[in-house]
Amino acid sequence: MIVTINTDASYHPEYKVGAFAFWIVCDQGKMMQSGDLKLARHAQDAEIKAIANALHALLVSKFTDVKFIIINTDCKFAIEAIRDKKKHRIGKSKDACSQIDKIILKLRAKYDIGPRKNRQKPFIDWRYVPAHTDGVDKRTWVNNWCDSAAKKALWALINTKTKPS
């Protein structure tokens, strides 16, 4: 079975807070979630943590027989940082990238995915989706939903933190 994950994040540099949203869909159903991030150091860190949250949700889901995961994100930095940590400067996002690696190992074990050399295609395909675009295709529509949900969660967090006691 193929699972498609779309993620997005929002970050506010003045308040130094972030929020995430993801949309996961497959033949067995869909999951949509958004919320605040415990710690976001910068916008790219928030994007990486949005992916980590989505992968964790997949890990604890009841979906079975997953053979291939497509991850759509509008952050090229996140794709590059996760795929090639040695060449990419990930700095403060190193912990989040390491966490993603651990989750992917657990997903491989859960779904009995063997080493790459024994398979014709990768377990995960990372895809870039342009952000903030008008379009009618499904990836663009879902990316815009994730963007809107992440912004809504971000402003809910900011409003909660800035209300007088």
Rosetta constraint file for C-alpha pairs under 8 A:
AtomPair CA 1 CA 26 HARMONIC 7.33 0.50
AtomPair CA 1 CA 27 HARMONIC 7.16 0.50
AtomPair CA 1 CA 65 HARMONIC 5.92 0.50
AtomPair CA 1 CA 66 HARMONIC 4.75 0.50
AtomPair CA 1 CA 67 HARMONIC 5.37 0.50
AtomPair CA 1 CA 68 HARMONIC 6.59 0.50
AtomPair CA 2 CA 26 HARMONIC 6.17 0.50
AtomPair CA 2 CA 27 HARMONIC 7.69 0.50
AtomPair CA 2 CA 66 HARMONIC 6.08 0.50
AtomPair CA 2 CA 67 HARMONIC 6.10 0.50
AtomPair CA 2 CA 68 HARMONIC 4.83 0.50
AtomPair CA 2 CA 69 HARMONIC 5.81 0.50
AtomPair CA 2 CA 70 HARMONIC 7.53 0.50
AtomPair CA 3 CA 24 HARMONIC 6.97 0.50
AtomPair CA 3 CA 25 HARMONIC 5.86 0.50
AtomPair CA 3 CA 26 HARMONIC 4.77 0.50
AtomPair CA 3 CA 27 HARMONIC 7.91 0.50
AtomPair CA 3 CA 66 HARMONIC 6.84 0.50
AtomPair CA 3 CA 68 HARMONIC 6.32 0.50
AtomPair CA 3 CA 69 HARMONIC 4.81 0.50
AtomPair CA 3 CA 70 HARMONIC 6.23 0.50
AtomPair CA 4 CA 24 HARMONIC 5.71 0.50
AtomPair CA 4 CA 25 HARMONIC 5.39 0.50
AtomPair CA 4 CA 26 HARMONIC 6.44 0.50
AtomPair CA 4 CA 69 HARMONIC 5.83 0.50
AtomPair CA 4 CA 70 HARMONIC 4.70 0.50
AtomPair CA 4 CA 71 HARMONIC 6.05 0.50
AtomPair CA 4 CA 72 HARMONIC 7.58 0.50
AtomPair CA 5 CA 22 HARMONIC 6.94 0.50
AtomPair CA 5 CA 23 HARMONIC 5.75 0.50
AtomPair CA 5 CA 24 HARMONIC 4.47 0.50
AtomPair CA 5 CA 25 HARMONIC 6.63 0.50
AtomPair CA 5 CA 54 HARMONIC 7.19 0.50
AtomPair CA 5 CA 69 HARMONIC 7.33 0.50
AtomPair CA 5 CA 70 HARMONIC 6.00 0.50
AtomPair CA 5 CA 71 HARMONIC 4.74 0.50
AtomPair CA 5 CA 72 HARMONIC 6.04 0.50
AtomPair CA 6 CA 22 HARMONIC 5.49 0.50
AtomPair CA 6 CA 23 HARMONIC 5.15 0.50
AtomPair CA 6 CA 24 HARMONIC 6.45 0.50
AtomPair CA 6 CA 71 HARMONIC 5.90 0.50
AtomPair CA 6 CA 72 HARMONIC 4.67 0.50
AtomPair CA 6 CA 73 HARMONIC 5.97 0.50
AtomPair CA 6 CA 139 HARMONIC 7.91 0.50
AtomPair CA 6 CA 142 HARMONIC 7.00 0.50
AtomPair CA 6 CA 143 HARMONIC 6.47 0.50
AtomPair CA 6 CA 146 HARMONIC 7.38 0.50
AtomPair CA 7 CA 20 HARMONIC 7.45 0.50
AtomPair CA 7 CA 21 HARMONIC 5.77 0.50
AtomPair CA 7 CA 22 HARMONIC 4.34 0.50
AtomPair CA 7 CA 23 HARMONIC 6.55 0.50
AtomPair CA 7 CA 47 HARMONIC 7.69 0.50
AtomPair CA 7 CA 50 HARMONIC 6.06 0.50
AtomPair CA 7 CA 51 HARMONIC 6.02 0.50
AtomPair CA 7 CA 54 HARMONIC 7.24 0.50
AtomPair CA 7 CA 71 HARMONIC 7.69 0.50
AtomPair CA 7 CA 72 HARMONIC 6.49 0.50
AtomPair CA 7 CA 73 HARMONIC 5.39 0.50
AtomPair CA 7 CA 74 HARMONIC 7.85 0.50
AtomPair CA 7 CA 143 HARMONIC 7.10 0.50
AtomPair CA 7 CA 146 HARMONIC 6.25 0.50
AtomPair CA 8 CA 20 HARMONIC 5.87 0.50
AtomPair CA 8 CA 21 HARMONIC 5.47 0.50
AtomPair CA 8 CA 22 HARMONIC 6.49 0.50
AtomPair CA 8 CA 47 HARMONIC 6.05 0.50
AtomPair CA 8 CA 50 HARMONIC 6.24 0.50
AtomPair CA 8 CA 51 HARMONIC 7.86 0.50
AtomPair CA 8 CA 73 HARMONIC 6.35 0.50
AtomPair CA 8 CA 74 HARMONIC 6.90 0.50
AtomPair CA 8 CA 143 HARMONIC 7.09 0.50
AtomPair CA 8 CA 146 HARMONIC 5.47 0.50
AtomPair CA 8 CA 147 HARMONIC 5.62 0.50
AtomPair CA 8 CA 150 HARMONIC 6.67 0.50
AtomPair CA 9 CA 18 HARMONIC 7.02 0.50
AtomPair CA 9 CA 19 HARMONIC 5.56 0.50
AtomPair CA 9 CA 20 HARMONIC 4.21 0.50
AtomPair CA 9 CA 21 HARMONIC 6.19 0.50
AtomPair CA 9 CA 43 HARMONIC 7.57 0.50
AtomPair CA 9 CA 46 HARMONIC 5.73 0.50
AtomPair CA 9 CA 47 HARMONIC 5.03 0.50
AtomPair CA 9 CA 50 HARMONIC 6.01 0.50
AtomPair CA 9 CA 146 HARMONIC 7.75 0.50
AtomPair CA 9 CA 147 HARMONIC 6.69 0.50
AtomPair CA 9 CA 150 HARMONIC 5.46 0.50
AtomPair CA 9 CA 151 HARMONIC 7.59 0.50
AtomPair CA 10 CA 18 HARMONIC 5.49 0.50
AtomPair CA 10 CA 19 HARMONIC 5.32 0.50
AtomPair CA 10 CA 20 HARMONIC 6.41 0.50
AtomPair CA 10 CA 43 HARMONIC 6.79 0.50
AtomPair CA 10 CA 46 HARMONIC 6.91 0.50
AtomPair CA 10 CA 47 HARMONIC 7.66 0.50
AtomPair CA 10 CA 147 HARMONIC 7.37 0.50
AtomPair CA 10 CA 150 HARMONIC 5.63 0.50
AtomPair CA 10 CA 151 HARMONIC 5.65 0.50
AtomPair CA 10 CA 154 HARMONIC 6.46 0.50
AtomPair CA 11 CA 16 HARMONIC 7.10 0.50
AtomPair CA 11 CA 17 HARMONIC 5.81 0.50
AtomPair CA 11 CA 18 HARMONIC 4.21 0.50
AtomPair CA 11 CA 19 HARMONIC 6.54 0.50
AtomPair CA 11 CA 40 HARMONIC 7.47 0.50
AtomPair CA 11 CA 42 HARMONIC 6.76 0.50
AtomPair CA 11 CA 43 HARMONIC 5.14 0.50
AtomPair CA 11 CA 46 HARMONIC 6.63 0.50
AtomPair CA 11 CA 154 HARMONIC 7.23 0.50
AtomPair CA 12 CA 16 HARMONIC 5.51 0.50
AtomPair CA 12 CA 17 HARMONIC 5.60 0.50
AtomPair CA 12 CA 18 HARMONIC 6.34 0.50
AtomPair CA 12 CA 43 HARMONIC 7.81 0.50
AtomPair CA 12 CA 154 HARMONIC 7.83 0.50
AtomPair CA 13 CA 17 HARMONIC 7.15 0.50
AtomPair CA 13 CA 42 HARMONIC 7.13 0.50
AtomPair CA 15 CA 158 HARMONIC 7.29 0.50
AtomPair CA 16 CA 40 HARMONIC 6.93 0.50
AtomPair CA 16 CA 41 HARMONIC 6.93 0.50
AtomPair CA 16 CA 42 HARMONIC 7.44 0.50
AtomPair CA 17 CA 36 HARMONIC 7.95 0.50
AtomPair CA 17 CA 37 HARMONIC 7.27 0.50
AtomPair CA 17 CA 39 HARMONIC 6.87 0.50
AtomPair CA 17 CA 40 HARMONIC 5.76 0.50
AtomPair CA 17 CA 41 HARMONIC 7.77 0.50
AtomPair CA 17 CA 154 HARMONIC 7.42 0.50
AtomPair CA 17 CA 157 HARMONIC 7.96 0.50
AtomPair CA 17 CA 158 HARMONIC 7.61 0.50
AtomPair CA 18 CA 36 HARMONIC 6.05 0.50
AtomPair CA 18 CA 37 HARMONIC 5.43 0.50
AtomPair CA 18 CA 38 HARMONIC 7.99 0.50
AtomPair CA 18 CA 39 HARMONIC 7.23 0.50
AtomPair CA 18 CA 40 HARMONIC 5.42 0.50
AtomPair CA 18 CA 43 HARMONIC 7.57 0.50
AtomPair CA 18 CA 46 HARMONIC 5.98 0.50
AtomPair CA 18 CA 154 HARMONIC 5.97 0.50
AtomPair CA 19 CA 34 HARMONIC 7.29 0.50
AtomPair CA 19 CA 35 HARMONIC 5.55 0.50
AtomPair CA 19 CA 36 HARMONIC 4.05 0.50
AtomPair CA 19 CA 37 HARMONIC 5.05 0.50
AtomPair CA 19 CA 46 HARMONIC 6.98 0.50
AtomPair CA 19 CA 50 HARMONIC 7.83 0.50
AtomPair CA 19 CA 150 HARMONIC 5.41 0.50
AtomPair CA 19 CA 151 HARMONIC 7.11 0.50
AtomPair CA 19 CA 153 HARMONIC 5.87 0.50
AtomPair CA 19 CA 154 HARMONIC 4.97 0.50
AtomPair CA 20 CA 34 HARMONIC 5.40 0.50
AtomPair CA 20 CA 35 HARMONIC 5.61 0.50
AtomPair CA 20 CA 36 HARMONIC 6.23 0.50
AtomPair CA 20 CA 37 HARMONIC 6.76 0.50
AtomPair CA 20 CA 46 HARMONIC 7.14 0.50
AtomPair CA 20 CA 47 HARMONIC 7.42 0.50
AtomPair CA 20 CA 49 HARMONIC 7.66 0.50
AtomPair CA 20 CA 50 HARMONIC 5.03 0.50
AtomPair CA 20 CA 146 HARMONIC 7.92 0.50
AtomPair CA 20 CA 149 HARMONIC 7.72 0.50
AtomPair CA 20 CA 150 HARMONIC 4.78 0.50
AtomPair CA 20 CA 153 HARMONIC 7.42 0.50
AtomPair CA 20 CA 154 HARMONIC 7.95 0.50
AtomPair CA 21 CA 32 HARMONIC 7.48 0.50
AtomPair CA 21 CA 33 HARMONIC 5.58 0.50
AtomPair CA 21 CA 34 HARMONIC 3.99 0.50
AtomPair CA 21 CA 35 HARMONIC 6.63 0.50
AtomPair CA 21 CA 50 HARMONIC 6.50 0.50
AtomPair CA 21 CA 146 HARMONIC 5.14 0.50
AtomPair CA 21 CA 147 HARMONIC 7.20 0.50
AtomPair CA 21 CA 149 HARMONIC 5.94 0.50
AtomPair CA 21 CA 150 HARMONIC 4.95 0.50
AtomPair CA 22 CA 31 HARMONIC 7.91 0.50
AtomPair CA 22 CA 32 HARMONIC 5.72 0.50
AtomPair CA 22 CA 33 HARMONIC 5.56 0.50
AtomPair CA 22 CA 34 HARMONIC 6.44 0.50
AtomPair CA 22 CA 50 HARMONIC 7.08 0.50
AtomPair CA 22 CA 51 HARMONIC 7.80 0.50
AtomPair CA 22 CA 54 HARMONIC 5.95 0.50
AtomPair CA 22 CA 146 HARMONIC 5.94 0.50
AtomPair CA 23 CA 30 HARMONIC 7.20 0.50
AtomPair CA 23 CA 31 HARMONIC 5.78 0.50
AtomPair CA 23 CA 32 HARMONIC 4.47 0.50
AtomPair CA 23 CA 33 HARMONIC 6.74 0.50
AtomPair CA 23 CA 54 HARMONIC 7.82 0.50
AtomPair CA 23 CA 142 HARMONIC 7.33 0.50
AtomPair CA 23 CA 146 HARMONIC 7.06 0.50
AtomPair CA 24 CA 30 HARMONIC 5.31 0.50
AtomPair CA 24 CA 31 HARMONIC 5.03 0.50
AtomPair CA 24 CA 32 HARMONIC 6.34 0.50
AtomPair CA 24 CA 54 HARMONIC 7.51 0.50
AtomPair CA 24 CA 58 HARMONIC 7.85 0.50
AtomPair CA 25 CA 29 HARMONIC 5.89 0.50
AtomPair CA 25 CA 30 HARMONIC 4.18 0.50
AtomPair CA 25 CA 31 HARMONIC 6.52 0.50
AtomPair CA 26 CA 30 HARMONIC 6.29 0.50
AtomPair CA 28 CA 63 HARMONIC 6.43 0.50
AtomPair CA 34 CA 146 HARMONIC 7.98 0.50
AtomPair CA 34 CA 149 HARMONIC 6.11 0.50
AtomPair CA 34 CA 150 HARMONIC 5.99 0.50
AtomPair CA 34 CA 153 HARMONIC 6.50 0.50
AtomPair CA 35 CA 150 HARMONIC 6.96 0.50
AtomPair CA 35 CA 153 HARMONIC 5.27 0.50
AtomPair CA 35 CA 154 HARMONIC 7.56 0.50
AtomPair CA 36 CA 153 HARMONIC 6.06 0.50
AtomPair CA 36 CA 154 HARMONIC 6.33 0.50
AtomPair CA 36 CA 157 HARMONIC 6.57 0.50
AtomPair CA 37 CA 46 HARMONIC 7.44 0.50
AtomPair CA 37 CA 49 HARMONIC 7.72 0.50
AtomPair CA 40 CA 45 HARMONIC 5.93 0.50
AtomPair CA 40 CA 46 HARMONIC 5.27 0.50
AtomPair CA 41 CA 45 HARMONIC 5.94 0.50
AtomPair CA 41 CA 46 HARMONIC 7.25 0.50
AtomPair CA 41 CA 92 HARMONIC 7.17 0.50
AtomPair CA 41 CA 93 HARMONIC 7.95 0.50
AtomPair CA 42 CA 46 HARMONIC 6.35 0.50
AtomPair CA 43 CA 47 HARMONIC 6.39 0.50
AtomPair CA 44 CA 48 HARMONIC 6.28 0.50
AtomPair CA 44 CA 75 HARMONIC 7.31 0.50
AtomPair CA 44 CA 77 HARMONIC 6.64 0.50
AtomPair CA 44 CA 78 HARMONIC 6.44 0.50
AtomPair CA 44 CA 93 HARMONIC 7.95 0.50
AtomPair CA 45 CA 49 HARMONIC 6.18 0.50
AtomPair CA 45 CA 78 HARMONIC 7.86 0.50
AtomPair CA 45 CA 92 HARMONIC 7.52 0.50
AtomPair CA 45 CA 93 HARMONIC 5.37 0.50
AtomPair CA 45 CA 96 HARMONIC 7.56 0.50
AtomPair CA 46 CA 50 HARMONIC 6.13 0.50
AtomPair CA 47 CA 51 HARMONIC 6.56 0.50
AtomPair CA 47 CA 75 HARMONIC 6.76 0.50
AtomPair CA 47 CA 78 HARMONIC 6.42 0.50
AtomPair CA 48 CA 52 HARMONIC 6.36 0.50
AtomPair CA 48 CA 78 HARMONIC 5.36 0.50
AtomPair CA 48 CA 82 HARMONIC 7.96 0.50
AtomPair CA 48 CA 93 HARMONIC 7.52 0.50
AtomPair CA 48 CA 96 HARMONIC 6.62 0.50
AtomPair CA 48 CA 97 HARMONIC 7.07 0.50
AtomPair CA 49 CA 53 HARMONIC 6.09 0.50
AtomPair CA 49 CA 96 HARMONIC 6.14 0.50
AtomPair CA 50 CA 54 HARMONIC 6.33 0.50
AtomPair CA 51 CA 55 HARMONIC 6.17 0.50
AtomPair CA 51 CA 100 HARMONIC 7.84 0.50
AtomPair CA 52 CA 56 HARMONIC 6.08 0.50
AtomPair CA 52 CA 96 HARMONIC 7.20 0.50
AtomPair CA 52 CA 99 HARMONIC 7.15 0.50
AtomPair CA 52 CA 100 HARMONIC 5.40 0.50
AtomPair CA 52 CA 103 HARMONIC 7.74 0.50
AtomPair CA 53 CA 57 HARMONIC 6.19 0.50
AtomPair CA 54 CA 58 HARMONIC 6.32 0.50
AtomPair CA 55 CA 59 HARMONIC 6.15 0.50
AtomPair CA 55 CA 100 HARMONIC 7.52 0.50
AtomPair CA 55 CA 103 HARMONIC 6.77 0.50
AtomPair CA 55 CA 104 HARMONIC 7.53 0.50
AtomPair CA 56 CA 60 HARMONIC 6.37 0.50
AtomPair CA 56 CA 103 HARMONIC 6.49 0.50
AtomPair CA 57 CA 61 HARMONIC 6.00 0.50
AtomPair CA 58 CA 63 HARMONIC 7.48 0.50
AtomPair CA 59 CA 103 HARMONIC 7.34 0.50
AtomPair CA 59 CA 106 HARMONIC 7.35 0.50
AtomPair CA 59 CA 107 HARMONIC 5.86 0.50
AtomPair CA 59 CA 110 HARMONIC 7.75 0.50
AtomPair CA 64 CA 111 HARMONIC 7.26 0.50
AtomPair CA 65 CA 111 HARMONIC 6.01 0.50
AtomPair CA 66 CA 111 HARMONIC 5.91 0.50
AtomPair CA 67 CA 111 HARMONIC 7.07 0.50
AtomPair CA 67 CA 113 HARMONIC 7.14 0.50
AtomPair CA 67 CA 123 HARMONIC 6.64 0.50
AtomPair CA 68 CA 122 HARMONIC 7.43 0.50
AtomPair CA 68 CA 123 HARMONIC 4.96 0.50
AtomPair CA 68 CA 124 HARMONIC 6.00 0.50
AtomPair CA 68 CA 125 HARMONIC 7.84 0.50
AtomPair CA 69 CA 123 HARMONIC 6.13 0.50
AtomPair CA 69 CA 124 HARMONIC 4.70 0.50
AtomPair CA 69 CA 125 HARMONIC 6.29 0.50
AtomPair CA 70 CA 124 HARMONIC 5.77 0.50
AtomPair CA 70 CA 125 HARMONIC 4.85 0.50
AtomPair CA 70 CA 126 HARMONIC 6.17 0.50
AtomPair CA 70 CA 127 HARMONIC 7.20 0.50
AtomPair CA 71 CA 124 HARMONIC 7.17 0.50
AtomPair CA 71 CA 125 HARMONIC 6.19 0.50
AtomPair CA 71 CA 126 HARMONIC 5.03 0.50
AtomPair CA 71 CA 127 HARMONIC 5.94 0.50
AtomPair CA 72 CA 126 HARMONIC 6.35 0.50
AtomPair CA 72 CA 127 HARMONIC 4.82 0.50
AtomPair CA 72 CA 128 HARMONIC 5.78 0.50
AtomPair CA 72 CA 129 HARMONIC 6.12 0.50
AtomPair CA 72 CA 139 HARMONIC 7.77 0.50
AtomPair CA 73 CA 79 HARMONIC 7.86 0.50
AtomPair CA 73 CA 126 HARMONIC 7.89 0.50
AtomPair CA 73 CA 127 HARMONIC 6.46 0.50
AtomPair CA 73 CA 128 HARMONIC 5.32 0.50
AtomPair CA 73 CA 129 HARMONIC 5.59 0.50
AtomPair CA 73 CA 143 HARMONIC 7.62 0.50
AtomPair CA 74 CA 128 HARMONIC 5.47 0.50
AtomPair CA 74 CA 129 HARMONIC 4.74 0.50
AtomPair CA 74 CA 130 HARMONIC 5.40 0.50
AtomPair CA 74 CA 131 HARMONIC 5.30 0.50
AtomPair CA 74 CA 143 HARMONIC 7.71 0.50
AtomPair CA 75 CA 79 HARMONIC 6.75 0.50
AtomPair CA 75 CA 128 HARMONIC 6.84 0.50
AtomPair CA 75 CA 129 HARMONIC 7.90 0.50
AtomPair CA 76 CA 80 HARMONIC 6.18 0.50
AtomPair CA 76 CA 128 HARMONIC 6.36 0.50
AtomPair CA 77 CA 81 HARMONIC 5.89 0.50
AtomPair CA 78 CA 82 HARMONIC 6.05 0.50
AtomPair CA 79 CA 83 HARMONIC 5.99 0.50
AtomPair CA 79 CA 126 HARMONIC 6.49 0.50
AtomPair CA 79 CA 127 HARMONIC 7.83 0.50
AtomPair CA 79 CA 128 HARMONIC 7.82 0.50
AtomPair CA 80 CA 84 HARMONIC 5.70 0.50
AtomPair CA 80 CA 85 HARMONIC 7.46 0.50
AtomPair CA 80 CA 88 HARMONIC 6.61 0.50
AtomPair CA 81 CA 85 HARMONIC 5.21 0.50
AtomPair CA 81 CA 88 HARMONIC 5.56 0.50
AtomPair CA 81 CA 89 HARMONIC 7.16 0.50
AtomPair CA 81 CA 90 HARMONIC 5.84 0.50
AtomPair CA 81 CA 97 HARMONIC 7.24 0.50
AtomPair CA 82 CA 97 HARMONIC 5.65 0.50
AtomPair CA 82 CA 100 HARMONIC 7.71 0.50
AtomPair CA 84 CA 88 HARMONIC 6.11 0.50
AtomPair CA 85 CA 89 HARMONIC 7.14 0.50
AtomPair CA 85 CA 90 HARMONIC 6.85 0.50
AtomPair CA 90 CA 94 HARMONIC 5.64 0.50
AtomPair CA 93 CA 97 HARMONIC 6.28 0.50
AtomPair CA 94 CA 98 HARMONIC 6.14 0.50
AtomPair CA 95 CA 99 HARMONIC 6.15 0.50
AtomPair CA 96 CA 100 HARMONIC 6.29 0.50
AtomPair CA 97 CA 101 HARMONIC 6.35 0.50
AtomPair CA 98 CA 102 HARMONIC 6.38 0.50
AtomPair CA 99 CA 103 HARMONIC 6.25 0.50
AtomPair CA 100 CA 104 HARMONIC 6.09 0.50
AtomPair CA 101 CA 105 HARMONIC 6.30 0.50
AtomPair CA 102 CA 106 HARMONIC 6.36 0.50
AtomPair CA 103 CA 107 HARMONIC 6.13 0.50
AtomPair CA 104 CA 108 HARMONIC 6.11 0.50
AtomPair CA 105 CA 109 HARMONIC 6.30 0.50
AtomPair CA 106 CA 110 HARMONIC 6.01 0.50
AtomPair CA 107 CA 111 HARMONIC 6.06 0.50
AtomPair CA 108 CA 112 HARMONIC 5.61 0.50
AtomPair CA 108 CA 113 HARMONIC 4.73 0.50
AtomPair CA 108 CA 114 HARMONIC 7.23 0.50
AtomPair CA 109 CA 113 HARMONIC 6.42 0.50
AtomPair CA 113 CA 123 HARMONIC 7.42 0.50
AtomPair CA 114 CA 118 HARMONIC 6.69 0.50
AtomPair CA 114 CA 119 HARMONIC 7.44 0.50
AtomPair CA 115 CA 119 HARMONIC 7.05 0.50
AtomPair CA 116 CA 120 HARMONIC 7.50 0.50
AtomPair CA 116 CA 121 HARMONIC 7.48 0.50
AtomPair CA 116 CA 122 HARMONIC 6.40 0.50
AtomPair CA 116 CA 123 HARMONIC 7.88 0.50
AtomPair CA 129 CA 139 HARMONIC 7.27 0.50
AtomPair CA 129 CA 140 HARMONIC 7.14 0.50
AtomPair CA 129 CA 143 HARMONIC 7.49 0.50
AtomPair CA 130 CA 140 HARMONIC 7.73 0.50
AtomPair CA 131 CA 143 HARMONIC 7.25 0.50
AtomPair CA 131 CA 144 HARMONIC 7.57 0.50
AtomPair CA 132 CA 144 HARMONIC 6.61 0.50
AtomPair CA 133 CA 140 HARMONIC 6.98 0.50
AtomPair CA 133 CA 144 HARMONIC 7.73 0.50
AtomPair CA 134 CA 140 HARMONIC 7.37 0.50
AtomPair CA 135 CA 140 HARMONIC 5.89 0.50
AtomPair CA 135 CA 141 HARMONIC 6.82 0.50
AtomPair CA 136 CA 140 HARMONIC 6.74 0.50
AtomPair CA 136 CA 141 HARMONIC 6.34 0.50
AtomPair CA 137 CA 141 HARMONIC 6.30 0.50
AtomPair CA 138 CA 142 HARMONIC 6.06 0.50
AtomPair CA 139 CA 143 HARMONIC 5.98 0.50
AtomPair CA 140 CA 144 HARMONIC 6.11 0.50
AtomPair CA 141 CA 145 HARMONIC 6.28 0.50
AtomPair CA 142 CA 146 HARMONIC 6.18 0.50
AtomPair CA 143 CA 147 HARMONIC 6.13 0.50
AtomPair CA 144 CA 148 HARMONIC 6.13 0.50
AtomPair CA 145 CA 149 HARMONIC 6.08 0.50
AtomPair CA 146 CA 150 HARMONIC 5.98 0.50
AtomPair CA 147 CA 151 HARMONIC 6.20 0.50
AtomPair CA 148 CA 152 HARMONIC 6.14 0.50
AtomPair CA 149 CA 153 HARMONIC 6.22 0.50
AtomPair CA 150 CA 154 HARMONIC 6.06 0.50
AtomPair CA 151 CA 155 HARMONIC 6.17 0.50
AtomPair CA 152 CA 156 HARMONIC 6.20 0.50
AtomPair CA 153 CA 157 HARMONIC 6.19 0.50
AtomPair CA 154 CA 158 HARMONIC 6.21 0.50
AtomPair CA 155 CA 159 HARMONIC 5.91 0.50
AtomPair CA 156 CA 160 HARMONIC 6.14 0.50
AtomPair CA 157 CA 161 HARMONIC 6.22 0.50
AtomPair CA 158 CA 162 HARMONIC 6.06 0.50
AtomPair CA 159 CA 163 HARMONIC 6.08 0.50
